[in-house]
Amino acid sequence: MSSENETPEGDAAGEPHEQLALIRETVRQAKVPRAKPRTWRGAALAKELPVARVVVNKGVLHLDQFFDYAVPEELDDVAQPGVRVRVRFGAGAHQVRDGRREGGRLIDGFLVERRAESDYKGALAALADVVSPEPVLSAELLGLARAVADRYAGSLADVLQLAVPPRSARAEGKASPEALPSPGAPEAGTWTRYERGAAFLTALARGAAPRAVWNALPGPHWAEELARAVGATLASGRGALVVVPDGRAASRVDEALTALLGPGRHALLTADAGPEKRYAQWLAVRRGSVRAVVGTRAAMFAPVRDLGLVAIWDDGDGSHSEPHAPQPHARDVLLLRAAHGRCAFLLGSTSCTVEAAQLVESGWAAPLVAGRDQVRLAAPLVRTVGDGELARDEAARAARLPSLAWQAVREGLKTGPVLVQVPRRGYVPRLACERCRTPARCRHCAGPLEAPEQGELRCGWCGKGAPDWHCVECGSTRLRAQIVGARRTAEELGRAFPAVPVRTSGRDHVLDTVPGRPALVVSTPGAEPVAEGGYAAALLLDGWAMLGRPDLRAGEEALRRWIDAASLVRGQGEGGTVVVVAEPTLRPVQALVRWDPVGHAQRELAERAELGFPPVSRMAAVSGPPEAVEAFLSGADLPGDAEILGPVPLPVVRPGGQRRPGDPPPGEHWSRALIRVPPGTGAALATSLKHARAARLSRGGGDPVRVRVDPPDIG
């Protein structure tokens, strides 16, 4: 029964109201006032080290510094270095009551240090709360994050967002398993195929810190070889970290580590695990329950204790480049960890990047390669088909495949699956004149003509049809596909081999493995599934399309994609054959035929040294609206030996079109300038760019300007 309408007993005499007033007055006159939630007004401070130094999660460059806060006595025990905290941020100097700054909004941060005094002479705000007593930010991880932020002209808060995963209270509440004792040193296994392979494992097992660039032999053994390197490091009582480009590679290394060391000795850190499980695994690493980690890009910051080895597989894969600010590359982060922690370093790939060749050229790392006899045993036979032969072949004119390719497919299907790599997905992304190969353009806007899903010819920019198209150069009315996608290729092959199953693997659906039975597997680069027992043959189509990209790394990237696919094919002794459709005289094609990616990278490095291009020089890209880029460059205090290339206009991204990381907003006209400095000036360049961005932000600069140090795409 409700009593809202009833008169409370004793109201007439007024005694309850007088008692409440007396209680309120007693509280006001107390010597220690009751603390107000989240401001701790009037609360006593910690008796020892009453100042907390905090990095706030506010990735703004002009606020990239530590801030001091007062530590209330009630938070003294839990407010330890490394914990997550909540603080008031943004209060003005006038918002001070009883010697304590108040106001501002609540934001998250990390407590990095307890101090006896503050460098700030004004009134301090108090810590609002300690989110969790779990210390998640060690001094080592903080130092690494600071080094990464300085290298990439970014803020410490942005790097910490990448380094420390979001909190899961349920995961924190569970105890991590007990750490297992160090295993024994593993046998060398297939490392004996390399000239210094066994010696490298021996050095890891005895606690040394060797640094090597490993050119892995083709075949399925690379994951097991990485696992043996990790096992040798664990045998010395130290930890190990392996970073791979994607979840499929992580699963292979995970299986190899479990088979070699048993369960419970390593953690798998990938996005597929989900936030709670991933955080639980991360906590097990931080607490020392496991000493080895294998994971994708975000694992580069994993807090492995007593780190003895950092390893990265296939450093040329674009997945190793972080898309979020300040956009660090996993290879460079691991190089910093190896240098700061004085631990071993291993960069492995079946191919070889120019950056890897530079590590060897400078003497920082030693080459870890196999002899030519081992290469000939493991690598397949590579045959070439040039554009001239392709144009003369009547069968190829109809189906884009020369006679040599058809022969390789027929022979391969007798013993196993055949892999077909195509540069693009979908139906005919670009068209050209069949006679002279002039690109087919729209007469209204000069955009590229397309025939999606084998439909009518239309413009890819304005969408207008072009039923009466003819070549402006030779007058021909016949078109050919510049790049035929995976689905169209699969249909052509399916009609040619009706009794053979055809499977596709690409962006929409990526296959992990395929059986060892005869089948045609059509895949885009990077999505090639692993075949049981290896592929009998492989076709690498439209090589000229990959080599013709207007980018400094076009040749290096094409060779890496080809070698990754060819490494899935059986060795030459088992009849494995690879046919590449590209001009045979080009350097990347010759490197594939000889299976010499190291030699190709060394020659690329020598040419870039002559031209002053990365990695010999350091470079940064500044992009934005033209007026904003000009204003930024004129206001930046760049090093005296800096050279500005550009600005040049960037391609306009049409609304609804596909965007890549770093592209301008759809429909906006942006320009980009490249800033190049010689070796030894990269740190000064990053510092000057960071200060210029911070000054612009503090003044409330209007138009956005993006700055990226070491851009992967130079053009």
C-alpha positions, 0 to 999 in steps of 0.5 A, a space after each residue: 500500500 502506498 503512503 505517499 498521500 499520508 502525513 508522516 508521523 511526527 510532522 506536526 511537531 517538526 522533530 524529524 526535520 530538525 534531526 535531519 538538519 542537525 545531521 547535515 550540520 554535523 557532517 559539514 563541521 567534521 574535520 575530514 569531510 566526506 569525499 565527493 565521488 570522482 573528485 575526492 574533494 577534501 580527501 586525504 592524499 597518499 602519505 608516500 608518493 602522492 603524485 601519479 604520472 599518467 598518460 591519457 588516452 587522448 592521441 592528440 600530438 600537442 598533448 603528447 606528454 605525461 600529466 600529474 594527478 594527486 593520489 587519494 589515500 583510498 587508492 594508494 594500494 591499487 594505484 600502482 605503475 602500469 594499471 588503468 585509471 580514470 582521470 578528469 581532463 580538461 579542467 581550467 586553472 580557475 576550477 580549483 576548490 580546497 586546493 584540488 582542481 575539479 571539472 573536465 570530462 572523464 577519460 581513460 589512461 595508464 598510470 606510469 609512475 608514482 612520484 613524491 613531488 610534481 613538476 607542475 606548481 599549480 593545483 592537481 586534480 585527483 585520480 578519479 578511479 583505478 579501473 583495475 589493479 592489474 598492471 598491464 603497462 610495463 616499463 619495457 612496453 612503455 619504452 617501446 611505445 615511446 620509440 615507435 611513436 617517435 619513429 613514426 611522428 605519432 603520439 604515445 597514446 595512439 601506440 598504446 591503443 595498439 599495444 594494450 588490448 581492451 580490458 575484459 573484466 571476466 578474463 582478468 578475474 580468471 587465474 592464468 595457468 601455471 608456467 611449464 618448465 623450459 623444454 629441452 633443445 629440439 633437433 635441427 630437423 630441416 634446418 640442416 638444409 641451410 648452410 648455417 641453420 643448425 648453428 643458428 639453433 645452437 646459438 639460440 639454445 645457449 642464450 646468444 642473440 644471433 640476427 639473421 635474414 632467412 631465405 626459406 626454401 619452398 615447401 611446407 617446412 617453414 612453419 616447423 622450422 619457425 617452431 624449432 627456432 622458438 623451441 631452441 629459445 625456450 630451452 635457454 629459459 627465454 621467451 620468443 615472439 613470432 609475427 605472421 601476416 594472417 590467421 592462416 599462417 598463424 594456424 600453421 605455426 600454432 600447429 607446428 608449435 603444439 606438435 613440437 612442444 606440446 600444448 600450454 607453452 605458447 599463446 596464439 594471438 589473432 583477431 579470430 579468437 574474440 576479445 575475451 579469449 584474446 585478452 585472456 591469452 594476452 594476460 597469460 603472456 604478461 603474467 609469465 604463464 607462457 613464454 612464447 607467442 605467435 600472432 598477427 600484426 597486433 602481436 608485435 607488442 606482446 609483453 613476452 617476459 625475458 624476450 630472447 627472439 623476435 621473428 617475422 615471416 613474410 615481411 613484404 606482405 601488406 598485412 604487416 603494415 598497421 592501418 591505424 595511427 601512427 601506422 607502424 610496420 611490424 618489421 620495424 617494431 620488431 627491429 626496435 625490440 631486438 635493438 632495445 632488448 638485445 635479443 635475437 632477430 629472425 626475418 624469414 620469407 621464401 622471397 626477399 624484400 629490399 629492406 631485408 637485403 639492406 639488413 644484410 648489406 649493412 652487416 646488421 644481420 647475417 644471411 641464412 640461405 641454402 645452397 643451390 643444390 638444395 634450391 634445385 631439389 625443393 623448387 619447381 621447374 619454372 617455364 615462361 611464356 612471353 607476350 609475343 608468343 601469347 599474341 601469336 597463339 590463336 588458342 590464347 587469343 580466345 581463352 587467354 591461355 597459351 598452348 604451354 599453359 594448357 599442356 601444363 594443366 593437362 599433365 598436372 591434373 594426371 597426378 594432383 591439383 593445379 593452381 591458377 593465380 590471377 591478379 584480380 577477382 570478378 569479371 573483366 575489371 579492365 578492357 582494351 583494344 584486341 588489336 593494339 591493346 589501347 585501354 578502352 575509355 569512355 568518350 564522355 569522361 575518359 573513364 575505364 570501360 567495363 563489362 561486369 558479369 559479362 553484361 553490356 559495356 559501360 563506364 566505370 566512372 560515370 556509368 554511361 553505356 558505350 554500345 558503339 565503342 571503337 578504338 581511337 588508335 586503330 579503329 578496331 571494334 573488338 575488345 580483349 580483357 586486360 585482366 580477367 578475374 578469378 570467376 571468369 577464369 574459373 568458368 573458362 577452365 571449367 568449360 575446357 575441363 568439364 570432368 575436373 572440379 574447379 574451386 575458387 579462393 579469393 576475397 569473398 571466400 578464402 580456402 585454407 586447404 584443398 585435397 590432393 586429388 586432381 582439381 583446378 584451384 583458381 585464386 587471387 594473390 595471397 589467397 592460395 590454399 595449401 594443397 595436401 602433398 603440394 600442387 602438381 602445377 601452377 599457372 601465373 597469369 597476366 604477369 604484365 598486369 602485376 609488373 605494370 603497376 605504377 609503383 616503386 615496389 611493383 617488380 618486388 611485389 610481383 616476384 613475391 606473389 609469384 614465389 609464394 604461389 610457386 612455393 606451394 608446388 611440388 619440387 622439380 624432382 616430383 614433377 612440379 611445374 610452374 608456367 608464368 605468363 609474362 615477358 621472359 626478359 624482365 628482371 623479376 621473371 628471370 629471378 623467378 626462373 632462377 629462383 633467386 629472390 635474394 639476387 633480385 633484392 640486392 640489385 633493387 637495393 643498388 638501384 635505389 641507392 643510386 636514385 636515393 629511394 627508400 630504404 636507403 633514404 627515409 621518406 615521409 608522405 604529406 597529403 591533404 587538400 592542396 592549400 593545406 599541404 602547401 601551408 603545412 610544408 611552408 610552416 614545417 621546420 624541416 631538416 636542412 638536407 630534406 628534399 620535397 618532391 611534389 606536391 602532385 594531385 592524387 586520383 579522385 575516389 568516386 563515391 561508392 568506389 573501393 577505397 584503400 587505406 590512405 585514400 582521400 575522401 570520396 569526391 575530394 581533390 587532394 595532393 601529396 608531397 614526398 619528403 626525402 632525407 638521407 640516412 641518419 636524418 630520419 629521426 630529425 624528419 619525424 620530429 619536425 613533422 610531429 612538431 609541425 602537426 602539433 603546432 597546426 592542431 594547437 592553432 585549430 588548423 582547419 583542413 586535414 593533413 595526413 602525415 605518414 612516415 615510411 609510406 608503403 606505396 610511393 608510386 
